[in-house]
Amino acid sequence: VIATPNIMTQLAKMEAKRIRYAITTTLSMAKAESYTRRQNLILCLSDSAGRCNKNHDGSILLFIDNNDDKNFDADTDELFDQQRLDPKYARLQLRAGNRHYIKFWGDSGKPRGFFGHIKYCPTSTYNQTMYQISFNQVGIIKYKPNESHPTGC
Protein backbone atom coordinates (compact mmCIF):
# COMPACT_ATOMS: atom_id res chain seq x y z
CA VAL A 1 0.00 0.00 0.00
CA ILE A 2 2.81 2.40 0.90
CA ALA A 3 4.72 1.71 -2.33
CA THR A 4 1.69 2.00 -4.64
CA PRO A 5 1.99 5.76 -5.33
CA ASN A 6 5.69 5.41 -6.18
CA ILE A 7 5.07 2.44 -8.46
CA MET A 8 2.21 4.24 -10.23
CA THR A 9 4.38 7.34 -10.71
CA GLN A 10 7.16 5.22 -12.23
CA LEU A 11 4.70 3.46 -14.57
CA ALA A 12 3.34 6.82 -15.71
CA LYS A 13 6.88 8.12 -16.40
CA MET A 14 7.75 4.98 -18.36
CA GLU A 15 4.58 5.35 -20.44
CA ALA A 16 5.35 9.01 -21.21
CA LYS A 17 8.85 8.08 -22.38
CA ARG A 18 7.64 5.12 -24.48
CA ILE A 19 5.04 7.25 -26.26
CA ARG A 20 7.52 10.08 -26.79
CA TYR A 21 9.94 7.75 -28.58
CA ALA A 22 7.17 6.10 -30.63
CA ILE A 23 5.96 9.49 -31.90
CA THR A 24 9.39 10.94 -32.66
CA THR A 25 10.51 7.73 -34.37
CA THR A 26 7.39 7.61 -36.53
CA LEU A 27 7.70 11.28 -37.49
CA SER A 28 11.34 10.75 -38.47
CA MET A 29 10.46 7.62 -40.40
CA ALA A 30 7.69 9.45 -42.27
CA LYS A 31 10.11 12.16 -43.34
CA ALA A 32 12.77 9.70 -44.54
CA GLU A 33 10.50 7.15 -46.19
CA SER A 34 8.34 9.65 -48.08
CA TYR A 35 11.47 11.08 -49.68
CA THR A 36 13.14 7.70 -50.30
CA ARG A 37 10.00 6.19 -51.83
CA ARG A 38 9.06 9.41 -53.64
CA GLN A 39 5.50 8.97 -52.36
CA ASN A 40 3.31 11.09 -50.14
CA LEU A 41 2.76 9.56 -46.70
CA ILE A 42 0.01 10.40 -44.20
CA LEU A 43 0.61 10.28 -40.45
CA CYS A 44 -2.27 10.47 -37.98
CA LEU A 45 -3.52 9.45 -34.56
CA SER A 46 -6.23 6.82 -34.91
CA ASP A 47 -8.91 4.98 -33.03
CA SER A 48 -9.18 1.20 -32.81
CA ALA A 49 -10.99 1.06 -36.17
CA GLY A 50 -8.14 2.87 -37.94
CA ARG A 51 -10.01 6.16 -38.41
CA CYS A 52 -7.84 9.26 -38.13
CA ASN A 53 -8.83 11.83 -35.54
CA LYS A 54 -6.96 14.65 -33.79
CA ASN A 55 -7.91 13.40 -30.34
CA HIS A 56 -7.60 9.62 -30.63
CA ASP A 57 -4.70 7.94 -28.97
CA GLY A 58 -5.00 4.26 -29.71
CA SER A 59 -2.33 4.23 -32.42
CA ILE A 60 -0.18 6.37 -34.61
CA LEU A 61 -0.54 5.37 -38.28
CA LEU A 62 1.77 5.98 -41.22
CA PHE A 63 0.32 5.05 -44.59
CA ILE A 64 0.21 5.71 -48.32
CA ASP A 65 -3.22 7.22 -49.02
CA ASN A 66 -4.04 5.64 -52.40
CA ASN A 67 -7.60 6.99 -52.53
CA ASP A 68 -6.61 10.45 -51.23
CA ASP A 69 -9.30 10.64 -48.54
CA LYS A 70 -6.87 11.40 -45.66
CA ASN A 71 -8.03 8.34 -43.69
CA PHE A 72 -6.67 4.83 -43.60
CA ASP A 73 -8.75 2.34 -45.59
CA ALA A 74 -7.40 -1.20 -45.27
CA ASP A 75 -8.76 -2.29 -48.64
CA THR A 76 -7.19 0.55 -50.69
CA ASP A 77 -4.37 2.15 -48.71
CA GLU A 78 -0.92 0.77 -47.91
CA LEU A 79 -0.11 0.70 -44.20
CA PHE A 80 3.54 1.51 -43.76
CA ASP A 81 3.78 1.56 -39.96
CA GLN A 82 1.48 1.40 -36.95
CA GLN A 83 2.60 2.06 -33.39
CA ARG A 84 0.17 1.10 -30.63
CA LEU A 85 0.14 3.91 -28.07
CA ASP A 86 -2.84 3.21 -25.78
CA PRO A 87 -1.88 5.56 -22.94
CA LYS A 88 -3.33 4.72 -19.54
CA TYR A 89 -2.18 7.88 -17.75
CA ALA A 90 -2.66 10.57 -20.42
CA ARG A 91 -4.43 11.69 -23.59
CA LEU A 92 -2.84 12.67 -26.89
CA GLN A 93 -3.84 15.57 -29.12
CA LEU A 94 -2.65 16.28 -32.65
CA ARG A 95 -2.71 19.90 -33.76
CA ALA A 96 -1.85 20.56 -37.40
CA GLY A 97 -3.99 23.54 -38.28
CA ASN A 98 -7.54 22.34 -38.87
CA ARG A 99 -6.37 18.97 -40.23
CA HIS A 100 -6.58 15.56 -38.56
CA TYR A 101 -3.40 14.33 -40.25
CA ILE A 102 0.12 15.32 -41.36
CA LYS A 103 1.14 14.80 -44.96
CA PHE A 104 4.78 14.20 -45.81
CA TRP A 105 5.43 15.04 -49.44
CA GLY A 106 7.30 12.55 -51.60
CA ASP A 107 9.24 15.17 -53.54
CA SER A 108 10.97 16.53 -50.42
CA GLY A 109 10.13 14.30 -47.44
CA LYS A 110 8.91 17.40 -45.63
CA PRO A 111 5.50 18.17 -44.16
CA ARG A 112 5.31 21.24 -46.39
CA GLY A 113 2.24 23.28 -45.43
CA PHE A 114 1.88 21.29 -42.22
CA PHE A 115 3.21 22.35 -38.86
CA GLY A 116 2.02 21.81 -35.35
CA HIS A 117 2.49 19.41 -32.47
CA ILE A 118 1.32 16.32 -30.66
CA LYS A 119 0.61 16.96 -26.98
CA TYR A 120 0.91 14.43 -24.19
CA CYS A 121 -1.53 15.55 -21.46
CA PRO A 122 -1.79 13.63 -18.17
CA THR A 123 -5.16 12.34 -16.93
CA SER A 124 -3.87 10.71 -13.75
CA THR A 125 -2.69 12.23 -10.49
CA TYR A 126 0.34 9.92 -10.70
CA ASN A 127 1.43 11.45 -13.99
CA GLN A 128 3.21 14.80 -13.83
CA THR A 129 4.85 14.46 -17.26
CA MET A 130 3.54 16.93 -19.85
CA TYR A 131 5.17 17.61 -23.17
CA GLN A 132 4.65 18.28 -26.80
CA ILE A 133 6.48 17.08 -29.85
CA SER A 134 6.47 19.77 -32.48
CA PHE A 135 7.20 19.62 -36.19
CA ASN A 136 7.59 22.39 -38.71
CA GLN A 137 7.22 22.73 -42.47
CA VAL A 138 10.81 21.72 -43.16
CA GLY A 139 10.50 18.58 -41.05
CA ILE A 140 12.37 19.58 -37.90
CA ILE A 141 11.03 17.57 -34.96
CA LYS A 142 11.50 18.88 -31.41
CA TYR A 143 10.67 17.50 -28.00
CA LYS A 144 9.42 20.30 -25.73
CA PRO A 145 8.90 19.49 -22.04
CA ASN A 146 6.25 21.49 -20.20
CA GLU A 147 8.89 23.22 -18.05
CA SER A 148 10.44 25.00 -21.03
CA HIS A 149 7.38 25.24 -23.28
CA PRO A 150 4.02 25.17 -21.43
CA THR A 151 1.61 22.74 -23.08
CA GLY A 152 -1.60 24.24 -21.78
CA CYS A 153 -2.89 20.80 -20.79
LINBELTA-V189477 format. One record per residue. N is the residue number from 1. SS is DSSP state (2 for helix, 1 for strand, 0 for the rest). D_LAST is the distance of its C-alpha to the last C-alpha in whole Angstrom. Layout:
# LINBELTA-V189477
n:N ss:SS d_last:D_LAST
n:N ss:SS d_last:D_LAST
This chain:
# LINBELTA-V189477
n:1 ss:0 d_last:30
n:2 ss:0 d_last:29
n:3 ss:0 d_last:28
n:4 ss:2 d_last:25
n:5 ss:2 d_last:22
n:6 ss:2 d_last:23
n:7 ss:2 d_last:23
n:8 ss:2 d_last:20
n:9 ss:2 d_last:18
n:10 ss:2 d_last:20
n:11 ss:2 d_last:20
n:12 ss:2 d_last:16
n:13 ss:2 d_last:17
n:14 ss:2 d_last:19
n:15 ss:2 d_last:17
n:16 ss:2 d_last:14
n:17 ss:2 d_last:17
n:18 ss:2 d_last:19
n:19 ss:2 d_last:17
n:20 ss:2 d_last:16
n:21 ss:2 d_last:20
n:22 ss:2 d_last:20
n:23 ss:2 d_last:18
n:24 ss:2 d_last:20
n:25 ss:2 d_last:23
n:26 ss:2 d_last:23
n:27 ss:2 d_last:22
n:28 ss:2 d_last:25
n:29 ss:2 d_last:27
n:30 ss:2 d_last:26
n:31 ss:2 d_last:27
n:32 ss:2 d_last:31
n:33 ss:2 d_last:32
n:34 ss:2 d_last:32
n:35 ss:2 d_last:34
n:36 ss:2 d_last:36
n:37 ss:2 d_last:37
n:38 ss:0 d_last:37
n:39 ss:0 d_last:35
n:40 ss:0 d_last:32
n:41 ss:1 d_last:29
n:42 ss:1 d_last:26
n:43 ss:1 d_last:23
n:44 ss:1 d_last:20
n:45 ss:1 d_last:18
n:46 ss:1 d_last:20
n:47 ss:0 d_last:21
n:48 ss:0 d_last:24
n:49 ss:0 d_last:26
n:50 ss:0 d_last:25
n:51 ss:0 d_last:24
n:52 ss:1 d_last:21
n:53 ss:0 d_last:18
n:54 ss:0 d_last:15
n:55 ss:0 d_last:13
n:56 ss:0 d_last:16
n:57 ss:0 d_last:15
n:58 ss:0 d_last:19
n:59 ss:1 d_last:20
n:60 ss:1 d_last:20
n:61 ss:1 d_last:23
n:62 ss:1 d_last:26
n:63 ss:1 d_last:29
n:64 ss:1 d_last:32
n:65 ss:0 d_last:31
n:66 ss:0 d_last:35
n:67 ss:0 d_last:35
n:68 ss:0 d_last:32
n:69 ss:0 d_last:30
n:70 ss:0 d_last:27
n:71 ss:0 d_last:27
n:72 ss:0 d_last:28
n:73 ss:0 d_last:31
n:74 ss:0 d_last:33
n:75 ss:0 d_last:37
n:76 ss:0 d_last:36
n:77 ss:0 d_last:34
n:78 ss:1 d_last:34
n:79 ss:1 d_last:31
n:80 ss:1 d_last:31
n:81 ss:1 d_last:28
n:82 ss:1 d_last:26
n:83 ss:1 d_last:23
n:84 ss:1 d_last:22
n:85 ss:0 d_last:19
n:86 ss:0 d_last:18
n:87 ss:0 d_last:15
n:88 ss:0 d_last:16
n:89 ss:0 d_last:13
n:90 ss:1 d_last:10
n:91 ss:1 d_last:10
n:92 ss:1 d_last:10
n:93 ss:1 d_last:10
n:94 ss:1 d_last:13
n:95 ss:1 d_last:13
n:96 ss:1 d_last:17
n:97 ss:0 d_last:18
n:98 ss:0 d_last:19
n:99 ss:1 d_last:20
n:100 ss:0 d_last:19
n:101 ss:0 d_last:21
n:102 ss:1 d_last:21
n:103 ss:1 d_last:25
n:104 ss:1 d_last:27
n:105 ss:0 d_last:30
n:106 ss:0 d_last:33
n:107 ss:0 d_last:35
n:108 ss:0 d_last:33
n:109 ss:0 d_last:30
n:110 ss:0 d_last:28
n:111 ss:0 d_last:25
n:112 ss:0 d_last:27
n:113 ss:0 d_last:25
n:114 ss:0 d_last:22
n:115 ss:0 d_last:19
n:116 ss:1 d_last:15
n:117 ss:1 d_last:13
n:118 ss:1 d_last:12
n:119 ss:1 d_last:8
n:120 ss:1 d_last:8
n:121 ss:1 d_last:5
n:122 ss:1 d_last:8
n:123 ss:0 d_last:10
n:124 ss:0 d_last:12
n:125 ss:0 d_last:13
n:126 ss:0 d_last:15
n:127 ss:0 d_last:12
n:128 ss:0 d_last:11
n:129 ss:0 d_last:11
n:130 ss:0 d_last:8
n:131 ss:1 d_last:9
n:132 ss:1 d_last:10
n:133 ss:1 d_last:14
n:134 ss:1 d_last:15
n:135 ss:1 d_last:18
n:136 ss:0 d_last:21
n:137 ss:0 d_last:24
n:138 ss:0 d_last:26
n:139 ss:0 d_last:24
n:140 ss:0 d_last:23
n:141 ss:1 d_last:20
n:142 ss:1 d_last:18
n:143 ss:1 d_last:16
n:144 ss:1 d_last:13
n:145 ss:1 d_last:12
n:146 ss:0 d_last:9
n:147 ss:0 d_last:12
n:148 ss:0 d_last:14
n:149 ss:0 d_last:11
n:150 ss:0 d_last:8
n:151 ss:0 d_last:5
n:152 ss:0 d_last:4
n:153 ss:0 d_last:0
